[in-house]
C-alpha cells in the first residue's frame, strides 16, 4: 500500500489519537515506514530526466 505524504501524516495522527485499533496499529506503522523508505514516483521521474539530460550533455 503506497500512502501519499498527507495520508502518512493522517495515519500517524489517527494512531496518536487512538482511532486505529491496536491490532491494526502495527500494520499501519509498518506501511508508513515502508512508504517513507520508497522514493516517490515523481522523484524517480526527475532522477531519470536528470540522468538523460546529463548523458546528452556529455
One Martini backbone bead per residue (centre of mass of N, CA, C, O) as a GRO file, in nm:
protein
   58
    1UNK     BB    1   0.095   0.037   0.026
    2UNK     BB    2   0.055   0.368  -0.092
    3UNK     BB    3   0.129   0.670   0.069
    4UNK     BB    4   0.072   0.972   0.104
    5UNK     BB    5   0.197   1.212   0.297
    6UNK     BB    6  -0.081   1.288   0.414
    7UNK     BB    7  -0.158   0.995   0.491
    8UNK     BB    8   0.070   0.949   0.686
    9UNK     BB    9  -0.009   1.173   0.883
   10UNK     BB   10  -0.295   1.068   0.938
   11UNK     BB   11  -0.211   0.795   1.052
   12UNK     BB   12  -0.040   0.903   1.286
   13UNK     BB   13  -0.270   1.066   1.415
   14UNK     BB   14  -0.468   0.832   1.459
   15UNK     BB   15  -0.285   0.681   1.651
   16UNK     BB   16  -0.253   0.907   1.866
   17UNK     BB   17  -0.583   0.910   1.910
   18UNK     BB   18  -0.693   0.601   1.889
   19UNK     BB   19  -0.846   0.524   1.598
   20UNK     BB   20  -0.665   0.274   1.589
   21UNK     BB   21  -0.647  -0.032   1.635
   22UNK     BB   22  -0.403  -0.211   1.781
   23UNK     BB   23  -0.394  -0.444   1.560
   24UNK     BB   24  -0.344  -0.213   1.323
   25UNK     BB   25  -0.108  -0.030   1.405
   26UNK     BB   26   0.137  -0.195   1.310
   27UNK     BB   27   0.058  -0.203   1.011
   28UNK     BB   28   0.060   0.103   0.967
   29UNK     BB   29   0.352   0.156   1.054
   30UNK     BB   30   0.480  -0.019   0.834
   31UNK     BB   31   0.365   0.133   0.587
   32UNK     BB   32   0.484   0.408   0.653
   33UNK     BB   33   0.780   0.317   0.654
   34UNK     BB   34   0.789   0.214   0.364
   35UNK     BB   35   0.708   0.484   0.228
   36UNK     BB   36   0.957   0.647   0.337
   37UNK     BB   37   1.168   0.461   0.169
   38UNK     BB   38   1.031   0.535  -0.083
   39UNK     BB   39   1.035   0.662  -0.375
   40UNK     BB   40   0.889   0.874  -0.554
   41UNK     BB   41   0.768   0.894  -0.866
   42UNK     BB   42   0.865   1.186  -0.911
   43UNK     BB   43   1.160   1.141  -0.830
   44UNK     BB   44   1.219   0.928  -1.045
   45UNK     BB   45   1.162   1.111  -1.290
   46UNK     BB   46   1.374   1.326  -1.228
   47UNK     BB   47   1.618   1.142  -1.224
   48UNK     BB   48   1.587   1.044  -1.516
   49UNK     BB   49   1.597   1.321  -1.654
   50UNK     BB   50   1.881   1.396  -1.550
   51UNK     BB   51   2.027   1.158  -1.676
   52UNK     BB   52   1.961   1.227  -1.968
   53UNK     BB   53   2.079   1.516  -1.973
   54UNK     BB   54   2.365   1.434  -1.891
   55UNK     BB   55   2.418   1.242  -2.135
   56UNK     BB   56   2.381   1.468  -2.354
   57UNK     BB   57   2.616   1.666  -2.249
   58UNK     BB   58   2.857   1.438  -2.312
   0.00000   0.00000   0.00000
